[in-house]
Amino acid sequence: MNNFNRKVEDASARVNKTVGDTTERVEQEAAEFIKYLNDEVVPAVRQHSTKALRVAAEKLHELANYMEQQSAARK
């Protein structure tokens, strides 16, 4: 019976170590992922969002010009 208890304790210790190592690794990866998001993704999204707004503004300006031309042509 002592041998069985010892094997269970050894297995439990291995599982605990594996879970502990995995948890530490996940925490490190999460921190690196958050840093990547903040340093790379957020600035890129902001830059592209600004560009998209400028393109949309230009297209709206063109649409307004077209509508004015069509209105003037009907008169």
PDB file of N, CA, C, O and CB in Angstrom:
ATOM      1  N   MET A   1       0.811  -1.189   0.000  1.00  0.00           N
ATOM      2  CA  MET A   1       0.000   0.000   0.000  1.00  0.00           C
ATOM      3  C   MET A   1       0.860   1.262   0.000  1.00  0.00           C
ATOM      4  O   MET A   1       0.517   2.262  -0.629  1.00  0.00           O
ATOM      5  CB  MET A   1      -0.926  -0.006   1.192  1.00  0.00           C
ATOM      6  N   ASN A   2       1.992   1.197   0.721  1.00  0.00           N
ATOM      7  CA  ASN A   2       2.884   2.349   0.757  1.00  0.00           C
ATOM      8  C   ASN A   2       3.425   2.671  -0.621  1.00  0.00           C
ATOM      9  O   ASN A   2       3.600   3.838  -0.972  1.00  0.00           O
ATOM     10  CB  ASN A   2       4.031   2.101   1.718  1.00  0.00           C
ATOM     11  N   ASN A   3       3.689   1.629  -1.405  1.00  0.00           N
ATOM     12  CA  ASN A   3       4.206   1.811  -2.754  1.00  0.00           C
ATOM     13  C   ASN A   3       3.177   2.535  -3.616  1.00  0.00           C
ATOM     14  O   ASN A   3       3.529   3.421  -4.395  1.00  0.00           O
ATOM     15  CB  ASN A   3       4.578   0.453  -3.381  1.00  0.00           C
ATOM     16  N   PHE A   4       1.898   2.156  -3.477  1.00  0.00           N
ATOM     17  CA  PHE A   4       0.826   2.803  -4.237  1.00  0.00           C
ATOM     18  C   PHE A   4       0.715   4.280  -3.849  1.00  0.00           C
ATOM     19  O   PHE A   4       0.619   5.152  -4.713  1.00  0.00           O
ATOM     20  CB  PHE A   4      -0.523   2.080  -3.999  1.00  0.00           C
ATOM     21  N   ASN A   5       0.730   4.549  -2.552  1.00  0.00           N
ATOM     22  CA  ASN A   5       0.633   5.941  -2.081  1.00  0.00           C
ATOM     23  C   ASN A   5       1.800   6.775  -2.601  1.00  0.00           C
ATOM     24  O   ASN A   5       1.637   7.941  -2.963  1.00  0.00           O
ATOM     25  CB  ASN A   5       0.599   5.990  -0.539  1.00  0.00           C
ATOM     26  N   ARG A   6       2.957   6.168  -2.632  1.00  0.00           N
ATOM     27  CA  ARG A   6       4.146   6.876  -3.117  1.00  0.00           C
ATOM     28  C   ARG A   6       4.011   7.195  -4.606  1.00  0.00           C
ATOM     29  O   ARG A   6       4.360   8.290  -5.048  1.00  0.00           O
ATOM     30  CB  ARG A   6       5.418   6.035  -2.864  1.00  0.00           C
ATOM     31  N   LYS A   7       3.499   6.221  -5.380  1.00  0.00           N
ATOM     32  CA  LYS A   7       3.307   6.454  -6.806  1.00  0.00           C
ATOM     33  C   LYS A   7       2.274   7.556  -7.045  1.00  0.00           C
ATOM     34  O   LYS A   7       2.444   8.391  -7.934  1.00  0.00           O
ATOM     35  CB  LYS A   7       2.873   5.158  -7.504  1.00  0.00           C
ATOM     36  N   VAL A   8       1.214   7.553  -6.256  1.00  0.00           N
ATOM     37  CA  VAL A   8       0.188   8.595  -6.383  1.00  0.00           C
ATOM     38  C   VAL A   8       0.775   9.960  -6.037  1.00  0.00           C
ATOM     39  O   VAL A   8       0.503  10.944  -6.725  1.00  0.00           O
ATOM     40  CB  VAL A   8      -1.024   8.285  -5.470  1.00  0.00           C
ATOM     41  N   GLU A   9       1.566  10.026  -4.991  1.00  0.00           N
ATOM     42  CA  GLU A   9       2.205  11.283  -4.607  1.00  0.00           C
ATOM     43  C   GLU A   9       3.162  11.763  -5.685  1.00  0.00           C
ATOM     44  O   GLU A   9       3.206  12.955  -5.988  1.00  0.00           O
ATOM     45  CB  GLU A   9       2.947  11.122  -3.284  1.00  0.00           C
ATOM     46  N   ASP A  10       3.923  10.857  -6.261  1.00  0.00           N
ATOM     47  CA  ASP A  10       4.855  11.214  -7.340  1.00  0.00           C
ATOM     48  C   ASP A  10       4.096  11.729  -8.558  1.00  0.00           C
ATOM     49  O   ASP A  10       4.469  12.738  -9.156  1.00  0.00           O
ATOM     50  CB  ASP A  10       5.725  10.001  -7.732  1.00  0.00           C
ATOM     51  N   ALA A  11       3.027  11.022  -8.917  1.00  0.00           N
ATOM     52  CA  ALA A  11       2.218  11.460 -10.065  1.00  0.00           C
ATOM     53  C   ALA A  11       1.594  12.822  -9.787  1.00  0.00           C
ATOM     54  O   ALA A  11       1.566  13.688 -10.661  1.00  0.00           O
ATOM     55  CB  ALA A  11       1.114  10.425 -10.383  1.00  0.00           C
ATOM     56  N   SER A  12       1.106  13.004  -8.594  1.00  0.00           N
ATOM     57  CA  SER A  12       0.497  14.280  -8.207  1.00  0.00           C
ATOM     58  C   SER A  12       1.530  15.404  -8.262  1.00  0.00           C
ATOM     59  O   SER A  12       1.224  16.509  -8.709  1.00  0.00           O
ATOM     60  CB  SER A  12      -0.113  14.183  -6.792  1.00  0.00           C
ATOM     61  N   ALA A  13       2.743  15.124  -7.811  1.00  0.00           N
ATOM     62  CA  ALA A  13       3.800  16.135  -7.844  1.00  0.00           C
ATOM     63  C   ALA A  13       4.145  16.499  -9.288  1.00  0.00           C
ATOM     64  O   ALA A  13       4.366  17.670  -9.598  1.00  0.00           O
ATOM     65  CB  ALA A  13       5.057  15.630  -7.104  1.00  0.00           C
ATOM     66  N   ARG A  14       4.192  15.488 -10.178  1.00  0.00           N
ATOM     67  CA  ARG A  14       4.482  15.758 -11.590  1.00  0.00           C
ATOM     68  C   ARG A  14       3.376  16.600 -12.224  1.00  0.00           C
ATOM     69  O   ARG A  14       3.648  17.530 -12.983  1.00  0.00           O
ATOM     70  CB  ARG A  14       4.652  14.439 -12.365  1.00  0.00           C
ATOM     71  N   VAL A  15       2.140  16.265 -11.906  1.00  0.00           N
ATOM     72  CA  VAL A  15       1.005  17.031 -12.444  1.00  0.00           C
ATOM     73  C   VAL A  15       1.058  18.462 -11.930  1.00  0.00           C
ATOM     74  O   VAL A  15       0.878  19.405 -12.701  1.00  0.00           O
ATOM     75  CB  VAL A  15      -0.346  16.369 -12.056  1.00  0.00           C
ATOM     76  N   ASN A  16       1.300  18.630 -10.655  1.00  0.00           N
ATOM     77  CA  ASN A  16       1.384  19.978 -10.076  1.00  0.00           C
ATOM     78  C   ASN A  16       2.499  20.788 -10.720  1.00  0.00           C
ATOM     79  O   ASN A  16       2.324  21.974 -10.999  1.00  0.00           O
ATOM     80  CB  ASN A  16       1.607  19.898  -8.563  1.00  0.00           C
ATOM     81  N   LYS A  17       3.649  20.154 -10.960  1.00  0.00           N
ATOM     82  CA  LYS A  17       4.765  20.857 -11.596  1.00  0.00           C
ATOM     83  C   LYS A  17       4.397  21.241 -13.026  1.00  0.00           C
ATOM     84  O   LYS A  17       4.675  22.358 -13.463  1.00  0.00           O
ATOM     85  CB  LYS A  17       6.041  19.983 -11.585  1.00  0.00           C
ATOM     86  N   THR A  18       3.776  20.323 -13.748  1.00  0.00           N
ATOM     87  CA  THR A  18       3.379  20.598 -15.132  1.00  0.00           C
ATOM     88  C   THR A  18       2.366  21.738 -15.184  1.00  0.00           C
ATOM     89  O   THR A  18       2.478  22.639 -16.016  1.00  0.00           O
ATOM     90  CB  THR A  18       2.791  19.333 -15.787  1.00  0.00           C
ATOM     91  N   VAL A  19       1.393  21.695 -14.303  1.00  0.00           N
ATOM     92  CA  VAL A  19       0.382  22.764 -14.268  1.00  0.00           C
ATOM     93  C   VAL A  19       1.032  24.089 -13.891  1.00  0.00           C
ATOM     94  O   VAL A  19       0.712  25.123 -14.477  1.00  0.00           O
ATOM     95  CB  VAL A  19      -0.751  22.419 -13.268  1.00  0.00           C
ATOM     96  N   GLY A  20       1.927  24.071 -12.935  1.00  0.00           N
ATOM     97  CA  GLY A  20       2.628  25.291 -12.536  1.00  0.00           C
ATOM     98  C   GLY A  20       3.469  25.863 -13.665  1.00  0.00           C
ATOM     99  O   GLY A  20       3.458  27.070 -13.909  1.00  0.00           O
ATOM    100  N   ASP A  21       4.197  24.992 -14.351  1.00  0.00           N
ATOM    101  CA  ASP A  21       5.018  25.436 -15.485  1.00  0.00           C
ATOM    102  C   ASP A  21       4.141  25.992 -16.607  1.00  0.00           C
ATOM    103  O   ASP A  21       4.458  27.016 -17.213  1.00  0.00           O
ATOM    104  CB  ASP A  21       5.882  24.271 -16.014  1.00  0.00           C
ATOM    105  N   THR A  22       3.044  25.303 -16.869  1.00  0.00           N
ATOM    106  CA  THR A  22       2.142  25.741 -17.928  1.00  0.00           C
ATOM    107  C   THR A  22       1.513  27.086 -17.585  1.00  0.00           C
ATOM    108  O   THR A  22       1.410  27.962 -18.444  1.00  0.00           O
ATOM    109  CB  THR A  22       1.052  24.693 -18.169  1.00  0.00           C
ATOM    110  N   THR A  23       1.100  27.250 -16.351  1.00  0.00           N
ATOM    111  CA  THR A  23       0.514  28.519 -15.910  1.00  0.00           C
ATOM    112  C   THR A  23       1.501  29.660 -16.060  1.00  0.00           C
ATOM    113  O   THR A  23       1.146  30.741 -16.531  1.00  0.00           O
ATOM    114  CB  THR A  23       0.050  28.421 -14.458  1.00  0.00           C
ATOM    115  N   GLU A  24       2.740  29.419 -15.661  1.00  0.00           N
ATOM    116  CA  GLU A  24       3.781  30.449 -15.795  1.00  0.00           C
ATOM    117  C   GLU A  24       3.993  30.814 -17.262  1.00  0.00           C
ATOM    118  O   GLU A  24       4.128  31.989 -17.605  1.00  0.00           O
ATOM    119  CB  GLU A  24       5.109  29.962 -15.172  1.00  0.00           C
ATOM    120  N   ARG A  25       4.022  29.806 -18.115  1.00  0.00           N
ATOM    121  CA  ARG A  25       4.224  30.043 -19.557  1.00  0.00           C
ATOM    122  C   ARG A  25       3.050  30.823 -20.153  1.00  0.00           C
ATOM    123  O   ARG A  25       3.254  31.734 -20.955  1.00  0.00           O
ATOM    124  CB  ARG A  25       4.400  28.699 -20.308  1.00  0.00           C
ATOM    125  N   VAL A  26       1.832  30.469 -19.765  1.00  0.00           N
ATOM    126  CA  VAL A  26       0.643  31.173 -20.269  1.00  0.00           C
ATOM    127  C   VAL A  26       0.675  32.633 -19.822  1.00  0.00           C
ATOM    128  O   VAL A  26       0.343  33.525 -20.603  1.00  0.00           O
ATOM    129  CB  VAL A  26      -0.663  30.484 -19.772  1.00  0.00           C
ATOM    130  N   GLU A  27       1.067  32.881 -18.593  1.00  0.00           N
ATOM    131  CA  GLU A  27       1.162  34.257 -18.098  1.00  0.00           C
ATOM    132  C   GLU A  27       2.202  35.053 -18.882  1.00  0.00           C
ATOM    133  O   GLU A  27       1.972  36.218 -19.209  1.00  0.00           O
ATOM    134  CB  GLU A  27       1.512  34.265 -16.603  1.00  0.00           C
ATOM    135  N   GLN A  28       3.338  34.438 -19.186  1.00  0.00           N
ATOM    136  CA  GLN A  28       4.374  35.103 -19.977  1.00  0.00           C
ATOM    137  C   GLN A  28       3.876  35.392 -21.387  1.00  0.00           C
ATOM    138  O   GLN A  28       4.066  36.491 -21.908  1.00  0.00           O
ATOM    139  CB  GLN A  28       5.645  34.245 -20.032  1.00  0.00           C
ATOM    140  N   GLU A  29       3.238  34.403 -21.999  1.00  0.00           N
ATOM    141  CA  GLU A  29       2.730  34.578 -23.361  1.00  0.00           C
ATOM    142  C   GLU A  29       1.646  35.656 -23.401  1.00  0.00           C
ATOM    143  O   GLU A  29       1.595  36.453 -24.338  1.00  0.00           O
ATOM    144  CB  GLU A  29       2.177  33.246 -23.904  1.00  0.00           C
ATOM    145  N   ALA A  30       0.793  35.681 -22.401  1.00  0.00           N
ATOM    146  CA  ALA A  30      -0.263  36.692 -22.346  1.00  0.00           C
ATOM    147  C   ALA A  30       0.340  38.092 -22.226  1.00  0.00           C
ATOM    148  O   ALA A  30      -0.116  39.025 -22.887  1.00  0.00           O
ATOM    149  CB  ALA A  30      -1.215  36.417 -21.162  1.00  0.00           C
ATOM    150  N   ALA A  31       1.353  38.237 -21.393  1.00  0.00           N
ATOM    151  CA  ALA A  31       2.012  39.535 -21.238  1.00  0.00           C
ATOM    152  C   ALA A  31       2.667  39.968 -22.553  1.00  0.00           C
ATOM    153  O   ALA A  31       2.585  41.137 -22.932  1.00  0.00           O
ATOM    154  CB  ALA A  31       3.066  39.474 -20.110  1.00  0.00           C
ATOM    155  N   GLU A  32       3.312  39.034 -23.245  1.00  0.00           N
ATOM    156  CA  GLU A  32       3.945  39.361 -24.531  1.00  0.00           C
ATOM    157  C   GLU A  32       2.893  39.713 -25.583  1.00  0.00           C
ATOM    158  O   GLU A  32       3.100  40.613 -26.396  1.00  0.00           O
ATOM    159  CB  GLU A  32       4.811  38.180 -25.022  1.00  0.00           C
ATOM    160  N   PHE A  33       1.777  39.009 -25.564  1.00  0.00           N
ATOM    161  CA  PHE A  33       0.695  39.275 -26.516  1.00  0.00           C
ATOM    162  C   PHE A  33       0.092  40.656 -26.282  1.00  0.00           C
ATOM    163  O   PHE A  33      -0.174  41.390 -27.234  1.00  0.00           O
ATOM    164  CB  PHE A  33      -0.396  38.198 -26.407  1.00  0.00           C
ATOM    165  N   ILE A  34      -0.121  41.004 -25.032  1.00  0.00           N
ATOM    166  CA  ILE A  34      -0.657  42.332 -24.706  1.00  0.00           C
ATOM    167  C   ILE A  34       0.321  43.415 -25.128  1.00  0.00           C
ATOM    168  O   ILE A  34      -0.090  44.446 -25.661  1.00  0.00           O
ATOM    169  CB  ILE A  34      -0.959  42.446 -23.197  1.00  0.00           C
ATOM    170  N   LYS A  35       1.603  43.197 -24.898  1.00  0.00           N
ATOM    171  CA  LYS A  35       2.615  44.165 -25.320  1.00  0.00           C
ATOM    172  C   LYS A  35       2.605  44.312 -26.842  1.00  0.00           C
ATOM    173  O   LYS A  35       2.692  45.427 -27.355  1.00  0.00           O
ATOM    174  CB  LYS A  35       4.018  43.736 -24.829  1.00  0.00           C
ATOM    175  N   TYR A  36       2.499  43.204 -27.560  1.00  0.00           N
ATOM    176  CA  TYR A  36       2.441  43.246 -29.020  1.00  0.00           C
ATOM    177  C   TYR A  36       1.214  44.034 -29.484  1.00  0.00           C
ATOM    178  O   TYR A  36       1.310  44.872 -30.381  1.00  0.00           O
ATOM    179  CB  TYR A  36       2.412  41.816 -29.602  1.00  0.00           C
ATOM    180  N   LEU A  37       0.072  43.762 -28.874  1.00  0.00           N
ATOM    181  CA  LEU A  37      -1.140  44.504 -29.237  1.00  0.00           C
ATOM    182  C   LEU A  37      -0.949  46.003 -29.033  1.00  0.00           C
ATOM    183  O   LEU A  37      -1.267  46.807 -29.909  1.00  0.00           O
ATOM    184  CB  LEU A  37      -2.337  44.012 -28.413  1.00  0.00           C
ATOM    185  N   ASN A  38      -0.431  46.361 -27.878  1.00  0.00           N
ATOM    186  CA  ASN A  38      -0.251  47.783 -27.566  1.00  0.00           C
ATOM    187  C   ASN A  38       0.804  48.456 -28.435  1.00  0.00           C
ATOM    188  O   ASN A  38       0.642  49.611 -28.828  1.00  0.00           O
ATOM    189  CB  ASN A  38       0.123  47.944 -26.116  1.00  0.00           C
ATOM    190  N   ASP A  39       1.884  47.740 -28.734  1.00  0.00           N
ATOM    191  CA  ASP A  39       2.996  48.342 -29.468  1.00  0.00           C
ATOM    192  C   ASP A  39       2.820  48.298 -30.988  1.00  0.00           C
ATOM    193  O   ASP A  39       3.300  49.188 -31.690  1.00  0.00           O
ATOM    194  CB  ASP A  39       4.275  47.648 -29.097  1.00  0.00           C
ATOM    195  N   GLU A  40       2.143  47.284 -31.494  1.00  0.00           N
ATOM    196  CA  GLU A  40       2.067  47.090 -32.943  1.00  0.00           C
ATOM    197  C   GLU A  40       0.648  47.258 -33.502  1.00  0.00           C
ATOM    198  O   GLU A  40       0.439  48.009 -34.455  1.00  0.00           O
ATOM    199  CB  GLU A  40       2.586  45.716 -33.295  1.00  0.00           C
ATOM    200  N   VAL A  41      -0.294  46.576 -32.922  1.00  0.00           N
ATOM    201  CA  VAL A  41      -1.639  46.523 -33.500  1.00  0.00           C
ATOM    202  C   VAL A  41      -2.391  47.833 -33.304  1.00  0.00           C
ATOM    203  O   VAL A  41      -2.961  48.370 -34.253  1.00  0.00           O
ATOM    204  CB  VAL A  41      -2.432  45.377 -32.885  1.00  0.00           C
ATOM    205  N   VAL A  42      -2.396  48.348 -32.082  1.00  0.00           N
ATOM    206  CA  VAL A  42      -3.161  49.572 -31.806  1.00  0.00           C
ATOM    207  C   VAL A  42      -2.690  50.738 -32.672  1.00  0.00           C
ATOM    208  O   VAL A  42      -3.530  51.415 -33.266  1.00  0.00           O
ATOM    209  CB  VAL A  42      -3.044  49.947 -30.326  1.00  0.00           C
ATOM    210  N   PRO A  43      -1.380  51.006 -32.773  1.00  0.00           N
ATOM    211  CA  PRO A  43      -0.955  52.104 -33.649  1.00  0.00           C
ATOM    212  C   PRO A  43      -1.339  51.879 -35.112  1.00  0.00           C
ATOM    213  O   PRO A  43      -1.716  52.825 -35.804  1.00  0.00           O
ATOM    214  CB  PRO A  43       0.544  52.290 -33.547  1.00  0.00           C
ATOM    215  N   ALA A  44      -1.246  50.640 -35.582  1.00  0.00           N
ATOM    216  CA  ALA A  44      -1.603  50.357 -36.977  1.00  0.00           C
ATOM    217  C   ALA A  44      -3.094  50.591 -37.210  1.00  0.00           C
ATOM    218  O   ALA A  44      -3.485  51.156 -38.231  1.00  0.00           O
ATOM    219  CB  ALA A  44      -1.228  48.906 -37.350  1.00  0.00           C
ATOM    220  N   VAL A  45      -3.914  50.162 -36.275  1.00  0.00           N
ATOM    221  CA  VAL A  45      -5.358  50.368 -36.411  1.00  0.00           C
ATOM    222  C   VAL A  45      -5.673  51.852 -36.413  1.00  0.00           C
ATOM    223  O   VAL A  45      -6.492  52.317 -37.206  1.00  0.00           O
ATOM    224  CB  VAL A  45      -6.126  49.658 -35.276  1.00  0.00           C
ATOM    225  N   ARG A  46      -5.033  52.588 -35.537  1.00  0.00           N
ATOM    226  CA  ARG A  46      -5.268  54.040 -35.502  1.00  0.00           C
ATOM    227  C   ARG A  46      -4.862  54.694 -36.820  1.00  0.00           C
ATOM    228  O   ARG A  46      -5.579  55.546 -37.344  1.00  0.00           O
ATOM    229  CB  ARG A  46      -4.493  54.683 -34.337  1.00  0.00           C
ATOM    230  N   GLN A  47      -3.719  54.294 -37.348  1.00  0.00           N
ATOM    231  CA  GLN A  47      -3.243  54.873 -38.603  1.00  0.00           C
ATOM    232  C   GLN A  47      -4.198  54.539 -39.743  1.00  0.00           C
ATOM    233  O   GLN A  47      -4.557  55.410 -40.536  1.00  0.00           O
ATOM    234  CB  GLN A  47      -1.827  54.367 -38.929  1.00  0.00           C
ATOM    235  N   HIS A  48      -4.605  53.280 -39.822  1.00  0.00           N
ATOM    236  CA  HIS A  48      -5.498  52.881 -40.906  1.00  0.00           C
ATOM    237  C   HIS A  48      -6.886  53.480 -40.737  1.00  0.00           C
ATOM    238  O   HIS A  48      -7.558  53.782 -41.724  1.00  0.00           O
ATOM    239  CB  HIS A  48      -5.593  51.366 -40.979  1.00  0.00           C
ATOM    240  N   SER A  49      -7.318  53.653 -39.498  1.00  0.00           N
ATOM    241  CA  SER A  49      -8.621  54.273 -39.248  1.00  0.00           C
ATOM    242  C   SER A  49      -8.612  55.715 -39.726  1.00  0.00           C
ATOM    243  O   SER A  49      -9.578  56.184 -40.328  1.00  0.00           O
ATOM    244  CB  SER A  49      -8.984  54.206 -37.749  1.00  0.00           C
ATOM    245  N   THR A  50      -7.524  56.413 -39.457  1.00  0.00           N
ATOM    246  CA  THR A  50      -7.397  57.793 -39.905  1.00  0.00           C
ATOM    247  C   THR A  50      -7.429  57.855 -41.420  1.00  0.00           C
ATOM    248  O   THR A  50      -8.107  58.703 -41.999  1.00  0.00           O
ATOM    249  CB  THR A  50      -6.105  58.423 -39.372  1.00  0.00           C
ATOM    250  N   LYS A  51      -6.702  56.963 -42.057  1.00  0.00           N
ATOM    251  CA  LYS A  51      -6.676  56.925 -43.516  1.00  0.00           C
ATOM    252  C   LYS A  51      -8.075  56.616 -44.060  1.00  0.00           C
ATOM    253  O   LYS A  51      -8.520  57.237 -45.025  1.00  0.00           O
ATOM    254  CB  LYS A  51      -5.655  55.872 -44.015  1.00  0.00           C
ATOM    255  N   ALA A  52      -8.756  55.667 -43.447  1.00  0.00           N
ATOM    256  CA  ALA A  52     -10.104  55.311 -43.893  1.00  0.00           C
ATOM    257  C   ALA A  52     -11.053  56.491 -43.756  1.00  0.00           C
ATOM    258  O   ALA A  52     -11.890  56.716 -44.630  1.00  0.00           O
ATOM    259  CB  ALA A  52     -10.635  54.116 -43.095  1.00  0.00           C
ATOM    260  N   LEU A  53     -10.935  57.238 -42.685  1.00  0.00           N
ATOM    261  CA  LEU A  53     -11.782  58.423 -42.512  1.00  0.00           C
ATOM    262  C   LEU A  53     -11.497  59.472 -43.579  1.00  0.00           C
ATOM    263  O   LEU A  53     -12.418  60.116 -44.081  1.00  0.00           O
ATOM    264  CB  LEU A  53     -11.575  59.027 -41.122  1.00  0.00           C
ATOM    265  N   ARG A  54     -10.230  59.644 -43.924  1.00  0.00           N
ATOM    266  CA  ARG A  54      -9.876  60.614 -44.964  1.00  0.00           C
ATOM    267  C   ARG A  54     -10.434  60.181 -46.328  1.00  0.00           C
ATOM    268  O   ARG A  54     -10.939  61.009 -47.087  1.00  0.00           O
ATOM    269  CB  ARG A  54      -8.339  60.781 -45.043  1.00  0.00           C
ATOM    270  N   VAL A  55     -10.339  58.895 -46.630  1.00  0.00           N
ATOM    271  CA  VAL A  55     -10.884  58.385 -47.890  1.00  0.00           C
ATOM    272  C   VAL A  55     -12.398  58.554 -47.905  1.00  0.00           C
ATOM    273  O   VAL A  55     -12.969  58.976 -48.911  1.00  0.00           O
ATOM    274  CB  VAL A  55     -10.502  56.896 -48.092  1.00  0.00           C
ATOM    275  N   ALA A  56     -13.047  58.224 -46.793  1.00  0.00           N
ATOM    276  CA  ALA A  56     -14.504  58.382 -46.718  1.00  0.00           C
ATOM    277  C   ALA A  56     -14.900  59.845 -46.895  1.00  0.00           C
ATOM    278  O   ALA A  56     -15.875  60.142 -47.585  1.00  0.00           O
ATOM    279  CB  ALA A  56     -15.037  57.848 -45.376  1.00  0.00           C
ATOM    280  N   ALA A  57     -14.157  60.756 -46.283  1.00  0.00           N
ATOM    281  CA  ALA A  57     -14.453  62.184 -46.425  1.00  0.00           C
ATOM    282  C   ALA A  57     -14.300  62.624 -47.878  1.00  0.00           C
ATOM    283  O   ALA A  57     -15.102  63.408 -48.384  1.00  0.00           O
ATOM    284  CB  ALA A  57     -13.530  63.022 -45.516  1.00  0.00           C
ATOM    285  N   GLU A  58     -13.279  62.120 -48.534  1.00  0.00           N
ATOM    286  CA  GLU A  58     -13.058  62.474 -49.940  1.00  0.00           C
ATOM    287  C   GLU A  58     -14.205  61.951 -50.809  1.00  0.00           C
ATOM    288  O   GLU A  58     -14.688  62.656 -51.695  1.00  0.00           O
ATOM    289  CB  GLU A  58     -11.704  61.906 -50.438  1.00  0.00           C
ATOM    290  N   LYS A  59     -14.635  60.722 -50.556  1.00  0.00           N
ATOM    291  CA  LYS A  59     -15.736  60.139 -51.333  1.00  0.00           C
ATOM    292  C   LYS A  59     -17.040  60.904 -51.079  1.00  0.00           C
ATOM    293  O   LYS A  59     -17.820  61.124 -52.006  1.00  0.00           O
ATOM    294  CB  LYS A  59     -15.916  58.640 -50.977  1.00  0.00           C
ATOM    295  N   LEU A  60     -17.271  61.301 -49.847  1.00  0.00           N
ATOM    296  CA  LEU A  60     -18.472  62.098 -49.549  1.00  0.00           C
ATOM    297  C   LEU A  60     -18.419  63.447 -50.256  1.00  0.00           C
ATOM    298  O   LEU A  60     -19.437  63.943 -50.738  1.00  0.00           O
ATOM    299  CB  LEU A  60     -18.620  62.307 -48.029  1.00  0.00           C
ATOM    300  N   HIS A  61     -17.236  64.032 -50.314  1.00  0.00           N
ATOM    301  CA  HIS A  61     -17.058  65.298 -51.027  1.00  0.00           C
ATOM    302  C   HIS A  61     -17.377  65.104 -52.515  1.00  0.00           C
ATOM    303  O   HIS A  61     -18.067  65.924 -53.120  1.00  0.00           O
ATOM    304  CB  HIS A  61     -15.606  65.836 -50.841  1.00  0.00           C
ATOM    305  N   GLU A  62     -16.872  64.020 -53.093  1.00  0.00           N
ATOM    306  CA  GLU A  62     -17.160  63.726 -54.500  1.00  0.00           C
ATOM    307  C   GLU A  62     -18.658  63.498 -54.715  1.00  0.00           C
ATOM    308  O   GLU A  62     -19.216  63.944 -55.718  1.00  0.00           O
ATOM    309  CB  GLU A  62     -16.363  62.490 -54.965  1.00  0.00           C
ATOM    310  N   LEU A  63     -19.303  62.812 -53.784  1.00  0.00           N
ATOM    311  CA  LEU A  63     -20.742  62.572 -53.895  1.00  0.00           C
ATOM    312  C   LEU A  63     -21.516  63.888 -53.829  1.00  0.00           C
ATOM    313  O   LEU A  63     -22.463  64.096 -54.587  1.00  0.00           O
ATOM    314  CB  LEU A  63     -21.218  61.618 -52.782  1.00  0.00           C
ATOM    315  N   ALA A  64     -21.115  64.762 -52.933  1.00  0.00           N
ATOM    316  CA  ALA A  64     -21.785  66.059 -52.825  1.00  0.00           C
ATOM    317  C   ALA A  64     -21.619  66.852 -54.122  1.00  0.00           C
ATOM    318  O   ALA A  64     -22.570  67.477 -54.593  1.00  0.00           O
ATOM    319  CB  ALA A  64     -21.225  66.864 -51.627  1.00  0.00           C
ATOM    320  N   ASN A  65     -20.425  66.829 -54.696  1.00  0.00           N
ATOM    321  CA  ASN A  65     -20.206  67.516 -55.978  1.00  0.00           C
ATOM    322  C   ASN A  65     -21.084  66.925 -57.068  1.00  0.00           C
ATOM    323  O   ASN A  65     -21.674  67.665 -57.854  1.00  0.00           O
ATOM    324  CB  ASN A  65     -18.729  67.431 -56.393  1.00  0.00           C
ATOM    325  N   TYR A  66     -21.178  65.610 -57.126  1.00  0.00           N
ATOM    326  CA  TYR A  66     -22.001  64.936 -58.134  1.00  0.00           C
ATOM    327  C   TYR A  66     -23.469  65.333 -57.958  1.00  0.00           C
ATOM    328  O   TYR A  66     -24.162  65.632 -58.931  1.00  0.00           O
ATOM    329  CB  TYR A  66     -21.840  63.393 -58.034  1.00  0.00           C
ATOM    330  N   MET A  67     -23.930  65.331 -56.711  1.00  0.00           N
ATOM    331  CA  MET A  67     -25.336  65.690 -56.469  1.00  0.00           C
ATOM    332  C   MET A  67     -25.613  67.136 -56.875  1.00  0.00           C
ATOM    333  O   MET A  67     -26.675  67.434 -57.421  1.00  0.00           O
ATOM    334  CB  MET A  67     -25.696  65.485 -54.985  1.00  0.00           C
ATOM    335  N   GLU A  68     -24.668  68.030 -56.613  1.00  0.00           N
ATOM    336  CA  GLU A  68     -24.839  69.426 -57.031  1.00  0.00           C
ATOM    337  C   GLU A  68     -24.884  69.533 -58.556  1.00  0.00           C
ATOM    338  O   GLU A  68     -25.691  70.285 -59.102  1.00  0.00           O
ATOM    339  CB  GLU A  68     -23.697  70.301 -56.470  1.00  0.00           C
ATOM    340  N   GLN A  69     -24.029  68.790 -59.235  1.00  0.00           N
ATOM    341  CA  GLN A  69     -24.009  68.823 -60.705  1.00  0.00           C
ATOM    342  C   GLN A  69     -25.307  68.306 -61.279  1.00  0.00           C
ATOM    343  O   GLN A  69     -25.843  68.876 -62.230  1.00  0.00           O
ATOM    344  CB  GLN A  69     -22.842  68.003 -61.250  1.00  0.00           C
ATOM    345  N   GLN A  70     -25.825  67.212 -60.697  1.00  0.00           N
ATOM    346  CA  GLN A  70     -27.083  66.645 -61.190  1.00  0.00           C
ATOM    347  C   GLN A  70     -28.243  67.592 -60.931  1.00  0.00           C
ATOM    348  O   GLN A  70     -29.151  67.705 -61.754  1.00  0.00           O
ATOM    349  CB  GLN A  70     -27.358  65.290 -60.532  1.00  0.00           C
ATOM    350  N   SER A  71     -28.215  68.255 -59.818  1.00  0.00           N
ATOM    351  CA  SER A  71     -29.270  69.210 -59.486  1.00  0.00           C
ATOM    352  C   SER A  71     -29.221  70.410 -60.435  1.00  0.00           C
ATOM    353  O   SER A  71     -30.257  70.898 -60.885  1.00  0.00           O
ATOM    354  CB  SER A  71     -29.136  69.678 -58.020  1.00  0.00           C
ATOM    355  N   ALA A  72     -28.014  70.876 -60.731  1.00  0.00           N
ATOM    356  CA  ALA A  72     -27.871  72.024 -61.633  1.00  0.00           C
ATOM    357  C   ALA A  72     -28.246  71.640 -63.070  1.00  0.00           C
ATOM    358  O   ALA A  72     -28.776  72.473 -63.805  1.00  0.00           O
ATOM    359  CB  ALA A  72     -26.424  72.566 -61.588  1.00  0.00           C
ATOM    360  N   ALA A  73     -27.983  70.405 -63.477  1.00  0.00           N
ATOM    361  CA  ALA A  73     -28.297  69.960 -64.834  1.00  0.00           C
ATOM    362  C   ALA A  73     -29.800  69.847 -65.033  1.00  0.00           C
ATOM    363  O   ALA A  73     -30.275  69.998 -66.159  1.00  0.00           O
ATOM    364  CB  ALA A  73     -27.625  68.618 -65.128  1.00  0.00           C
ATOM    365  N   ARG A  74     -30.551  69.589 -63.995  1.00  0.00           N
ATOM    366  CA  ARG A  74     -32.009  69.452 -64.109  1.00  0.00           C
ATOM    367  C   ARG A  74     -32.717  70.798 -64.207  1.00  0.00           C
ATOM    368  O   ARG A  74     -33.855  70.860 -64.672  1.00  0.00           O
ATOM    369  CB  ARG A  74     -32.552  68.683 -62.920  1.00  0.00           C
ATOM    370  N   LYS A  75     -32.083  71.848 -63.788  1.00  0.00           N
ATOM    371  CA  LYS A  75     -32.732  73.166 -63.778  1.00  0.00           C
ATOM    372  C   LYS A  75     -32.735  73.806 -65.120  1.00  0.00           C
ATOM    373  O   LYS A  75     -33.245  74.916 -65.273  1.00  0.00           O
ATOM    374  CB  LYS A  75     -32.064  74.076 -62.808  1.00  0.00           C
TER     375      LYS A  75
END
